[in-house]
Amino acid sequence: MNRSSRPNARVLASDRIVCLCLQVTEADLMKLLTTREVCTLKDIRCHTGAGDGCMICHRELRALLERRTSYSSSSPSPSCSDK
């Protein structure tokens, strides 16, 4: 299989559903985390609804928030902890 015919793993991952109850994808969450100042699980729930159903996705939502916070701390823009 040549390079151009292999599926792009990043594209496939973005279509992955993180919150099954509300059908919120990883791409939806990444867009939210990069365009708004989202600091808590409650913020994610308010903007996307993710996590409002069975709550099985809470662990992954928190992990996404932690990753965002670790990336933010190395950038000059204010992070949630700067409030």
Steps between C-alpha positions, in 0.01 A plus 500: 500500500652830401496810715225680305258206525534453878224658705611798703486389865449857618190541281361165613554587866317831463184318392516276807198548724603583856152555646270227371185643661525834320713386203778752573816422304862553588510762222212690664685501830836598352338791317337613824824470696693703243243775440360568847639521849365177639637408842262248651282205419204728568626738228514212252148392596367855457650540152451151354277301731771233519495333838136576578371149430636183655828673601718213378702751292597717799843335536587571137360853515719572804801355317437734205480794741827396666675472164371844402620646829847352455521647147367836622756526776780506242334776294491872576120518492316495834391159618219398729735500798577869441151609598 
